[in-house]
Amino acid sequence: MTPPLAPAGWSRWLVPPAALSVHLSIGQAYAWSVFKPPLESALGLSGTQSALPFQLGIVMLGLSAAFGGTLVERNGPRWAMTVALCCFSSGFLIAALGAATEQFWLIILGYGFLGGIGLGIGYISPVSTLIKWFPDRPGMATGIAIMGFGGGALIASPWSAQMLKSYGTGTDGIAYAFLTHGLVYAAFMSLGVLLVRVPPPGYRQKAPEAVARPEAGAALISTAQVSARSAVRTPQFWCLWLVLCMNVTAGIGILEKAAPMITDFFTETSTPVSVSAAAGFVALLSAANMAGRIGWSSTSDLIGRKNIYRVYLGVGAVMYLLIAQFGDSSKPLFVICALVILSFYGGGFATIPAYLKDLFGTYQVGAIHGRLLTAWSTAGVLGPLIVNRVADSQEEAGKSGAGLYGLSFTIMIGLLVVGFVANELVRPVHPRHHVPAPKEAADDQLAGDQRHHA
């Protein structure tokens, strides 16, 4: 499939909606919990078993993004979005068959394995194209798209719940719900496939004065290009891998256990948190996650990528410290600190592609981003493991309420400090890793070759 070139006069502002149509769809993954109780009841599953499709999906997201990133760069965004559409929608259809026949392994295969491949390819599909269309505002551009992944659950959760209410929560009802999801998401994602375009050769967009980087941020911005194979051999890549992993681990530490956590914190006070209030808190966290993706990533265009990660990691550690020390004495303090942490969690996802572009150029930034997302897969295991394992051990030791989380929050603070140090170690990429960008003008290629072989 040939990457679709934009015709003369094409507005670059048509590309973010194309990206959003994909990311809003695959963001349904965050709403998997809606299907857990019906599946457990209808198929006699445990909570651990009903989480398997989601867990495999996140693992496949990281693996497919890492190994498929080069193919996405080579074949273009339309090919990638088409693959994501086919895998994600087909995953739902296979899951529907599994529910109808009461074969849970088919649900794992469909939603987890095949759907997870759709998640990974779909997640990285628009990133490189957006950065090339918006070289003056890369943080804002990727923030718009990745905001969709964070906000997809806000749409999918009530929609899926209403669907199960209408179809029923038995195996037939679950099957019809999966079927409807597959067909509707296929139609919605096809809008992105049809709309997306790549910039014509030689496209440049001059950065306006209003968004010019400060001196400190500009020092890291490279005009050279680095291949994905070379990027993973640089210390900068692994510093950013640590930065993303630590930031995501800190966010998941609250997100994965949000409702029981706020309930536990105030269960021994005169004003305990109700079930409905805990659900409202989860919704607020989702909104903060989504808002952080566009808000903080856009801010990074103004103050620089390194500075914004100093905020994510440094202020994030302070927020965890405040919750650990004073969270059980003030609900507003607990909620505000948690919202800030979740906004940093979302912002960290949305800002990392622009950080990669600053360091490695646009040549294979999508493929590099895909490889870096293995940090997400690691954090997806690490964050819940820390919070749940520590809480269980503290409960066995006779602790309750906020005491269940003190140690895990201390660990999170330590991880954020590690991420902060890794961010401080980021320096411009050494010229030995630079390669000439493909498909440039002949004189640019000749000059690049001369530099490369000098």
N, C-alpha and C positions, 0 to 999 in steps of 0.2 A: 504494500500500500504506500503510494507516494505521499510524502508530507504535503498537506494542502497549503500552497503559498497564498498569502493575502493579495487581493487585487489592489490596484491603485485606489486610494481614498478609503481603504478599509480602516474602521475605527478600532484601535487597540482595546477600547473599553468593552468590546463584544467578547473578548477572550475570558475575562474573569467570570461572566455568567456561564460560559461553557465549562469552566473548571468547577464552578459551584454545583452544576447539575450532577457531576460525578461525585464530588465530595459530600454533598448533602445525602446522596443515596448510600454510599458506602459507610457513612457515619452511623447508619442503622446499627452497626456492630455494638455501639455503646448502649443500645437498648435491648440487648439479648436477655437481660434479666427478666423482662416481661414474659418471656416464654418459659422460664425456669419452673415456676410453680405448676403450670398446666402439664408440662412434660413429666415432672416428678409424679404428679397425681395420675396421669393417664398411662404412663409406662412403668410406674413403680421404681423410679430412679432416686438415687440419693442426690444431695446437693452437689457433691463432688462430681458425680456422673453427669448431671445436667449442665455443668459448666464446661464440659469437655469440648463441645463444638466451638464455643467462644475462645477457649484457650488455644486450641489448634489453629483457629482462624488468626489469632494474633501472632502465633509462631510462623505461620505461612505468610502472613503480611511481611514480617521482617525478612524471611528467606527469599520470597519472590521479589521484593524490592531490591534486595542485595544482588541477586543473581540475574534479575531481569532488567536492571537499570541500564546496562549497555545496549540491550535490544530496544529499549524505549528511546534512547538517544539516536540509535541508528535508523529506526523506522518512523519516528515522529509521534506526535501526540494523538493523532486520529487512530493510528494502529493501536496504540496503548489503550486508549479509551474503549475501542471496540473489543479488545481482549478482556478488559476489565468488565465491560457490560456482559459479555458472553459467560465469563466465569462466575461473576457475582449472581447474575440472574439464574443461570443453570444450577448453581449451588442451592438456591431456594427451591427450584423445581425438584431436584433430587431429594432435598429435605422433605418436601411435600409428599413424595412417594414413600419415603421412610416413615413418616407419620401415619400415612394411610394404611401401610402394611405392618405397622408397629415394629419396624426394624430400626432400632436406634442407631446402629452402625451406619445406616444410609444417611441419617441426619448429620452424623459426625463427618462422613465423607463429603456430603454435599455442602453443608454450610461451613464446616471447619476447613476441609482441605481445598476443595475447588473454590468455594466462596472466599477463602483466605487468600488464594492467589489473586482473585479479583480485587481484594482489598489492597494488596501490596502494589500491583501494577496500576490500579486506579489512583492510589495515593500519590505516586510520583509522576503520573502521566502528564499533568499540566505544569509542573514546577519549572522545568527548563524553559518552556515556551513563555511562561509569564515573565521570567527574569529577562529573557531576550526582548520582550515587548516593553518592559518597564525597567530599563537600566538605570533610570533616574530615581525610581521608587521601588526597588526590589522587595524591600520588607513589606510595604503596603500590599503589593501585588500578590505575593505568596500568602500574606495574612488573610486576604479576602477568600482565597480558595481553601486554605487549611482551616479557616473559621467554619467553613461548611462541614468539615468532618467533625468538629466539636459540636456543632449545632444540629447535626443530623438526628441525634437521639431526642432532641426537644420536639421534633416532628414525629419521629418513629414511635416513641414511647406511648403517647396518647392514641396515636393511630392504630398501633398494634393492639393495645388494650381494648379499644372499641371494637376492633375486628374480632378478637376472641370473644367479646361479649355478644356480638351478633352471630358469629358462627358456632359458638360453643367452645368449651375447653377440653372436650374429648379429642381422641385422635383424629376424627374427621374434621372437627373445627380447626385444629392446629394445622392439618394438611391444607385446608382451604385458605387459611391465613398465609401460610408459606407460599402457596400458589399465587395468591393475590400480590404479595410482596414481589415475587419474581417478575410477574408481568408488568406491574406498575413501574418498578425500578428500571426495567428494560426500556420502557417508553421514555421515561424521564432522562435516563443517561444518554439515550440516542440524540437528544437535543444537543448535548455537548459534542458528540461525535460529528454532527452535521455543522455545528457552529464554529468549531476551533479552526484556527489558521496560524501558520508560522510566519514570521516577518520576512519580507522580501530580502534578497541579498543586499548587503550594504546598508540595511536599516540602522539608523542611529537616532536616539532621542536625547537631546541635550538636557542635562540636569539643570533645572531652574535654580536661581539664587536661593530661593526659600528653603530648598531641601539640600543645599550643599553640605557635605560632611565637615565636621570640625577637623582640625589638624590631627588630633589623636586618632580619630576614626579613619582618616584618609591614609594614614601611614600603612594600614593593613590592606588597602584596596589595590589589587594587582590588575594590570592590563594584560599580563601574560596569561597563557593557558596551560593547564596541567591535566593530563589524562587521568582517568579513574584508576588505572593500574599504578601509575606513579603516585597518585594522591595517597593511597593506602600505605605507601612506604615512607610518608613524611610524618614527623612528630606532630605537626599541626592537626592532621586528621585524627590521631589518637587522643590528642588533647581535647578536640571537639567531641569525640566519642565519649570521653569521660564527662565532659560538661553536660551533654544531652542526657546521658545515663543517670547522672546524679540529680539533675533537675526533674526528670520524669519520675524517678524513684520517689522523690520528695512529694510530688503531686499525687501520685498513685497511692502513697501512704495514707492520704486523707480520703481521696475519691473512692477507693475500693471499699472502705469501711465507714463511710460518712454517717449513715443513719444510726447504726449501733454506737458509733463513737460519740456523737452529740448526746445520745440518750444516756450512755454510761457516764459521761462527764457530769451530768446534772441529776442523776438518779438519786443521789443521797442529799440533794438540796431541797429547799422548801418549794421550789418551782421546777419540777421535773418536766422533761420534754415529751410531748405526746407523739403518737405515731404519725399523725397528720403533719405536725410541725416538723418532725424529722424528714418526712417526705418533701416538705417545702424547702428545707435546708438543702437537700440533694438537688432540687431544681435550681436553687440559687447558685450552687456550685457549678452546675452545667452552664448557666448563663455567664458566670465569671470566666469559666474556661473558654467559652466562645468569644466573649468580649476581649479577653486578653490576647487572643490570636490576632485580631485586627488592630487593637489599640496599641499594645506594646510593640508589635512588629513595625507598625507605622512610625512609632516613636524612634525606633532604631535607625530609621532613615535620617533622623535629625541629629541624634547624639552618637551614632556609631554602634556597631554590633558588639564590640568588646565592652563598651560602657553599659549597654542594656543587660548583658549577661552578668555584669557586676551587680546590677540591681536585682536580677532574678535570684542569684545565688546568695549574695550578701544580705539583702533585705529578707529573702526567704528564710534564712537561718535565724534572723531576729524574730520573725513571725512565729516560727516553731518554738523559740525560746519563750516568747510571751505566752503562748498557749500552754506550754509545759508548766510555767511558773504561776500564771494567774488565770488560765482558761476556765477553771471550774468555779471561779468567783464572779465571773461576769459573762453573761451570754452574748452581749454585743461585742465584747472583745474577742471571744471565741469565734463568732461568726465572721467578723471583719478580718481577722487574721487568716482564717481558713479561705475566705474569698480571695484575699490577696495572693495566697499560696497557689490557689487554683488558677488565678489569672496569669501568674508566672509560669505555671505548668503549660497552659495553652500558648502563651507567648513564646516559650522556649521552642515548641514545635514549629511555630510559624516563622520564627526569626532565623532558624538554623540554615535554611536554603540560601538566604541572602548572605549569611556569614561565609558559607562555602563558596558562593560566587565571588565575594570579596577576595578570598584567599587563593582560589583555584581557577577563577575565570568561568566563562560560560560554556567552554568546549564540551565537557562531559559532566556538567554539574548535576544533571538528573541521575546519572549512574553513581556519582560520588554520594549523592544524597541517599540513594537506595542502600548503598553499603553502610552508611552511617546509621540507618534505621535499625540495624542489628542491636544498637544501644537501647532502642525502645523495647525490643523483644526481651533483652536482659532485664531491663527495669520492670517490665511487666511481670516477671517472675520475682524479682528481688523485693519490690515494694510491698506487695501483699504478703510475701513470706515473712518479712521483718515484722510488720504490724501484727499479723495473725499469730505467728509463732511466739512472739514476745508477749502478746496479750494472753495467750493460752498458758504460758509458763508463769506469768504473774498471777493469773487466776488460781493456778495450782498451788502457788505460794501463799494463797489466802488474801490477796489484794483484790480490790474492787473499785468501781467508779473510775475516776481519772487516774488512779494508781496503776491501772492496766496498761497505760500508754506512755508513762513517763520515760521508761528506758528506750522504747522504740523512737520517741521524739528526740531523745539525746543522740541516738544513732543517726537519725535523719539530719540533725544539725552537723554532725561530723561528716556525713556524705556531702552536704552542701559546701562545707569548707573545702573538701577535696576538689569539688567541681570549681570552686572559686579560684583555687591555686592553679588548676589546669588551665582555666581561662587566662590567668595572668601570664602563663608560659607561652601563649600563642604569639608567634612572631611571623613576619612575612616569609613566604615559601622561598627556599633557596633556588637561585636561577638554574641549577643543574636539573631540576625537575620540570622546567618549562619545555613545552613543545609548541610547534607552530599550529595555529588553529586551522582546521580544514575549511575548504571552500571559500577562502578569502580571495581577494584580488591577486593577480599574478605577482605584482610587485611586492605585496605584503608577504606572499609565500616565499619569494626569493630572499627578501630581507630576513624573514624568520629562519629560513634554512641556513643562511650565512651565520646568524647568531647561534643557531643550534650546533653547527659544526665548527664554530670558532675555537 
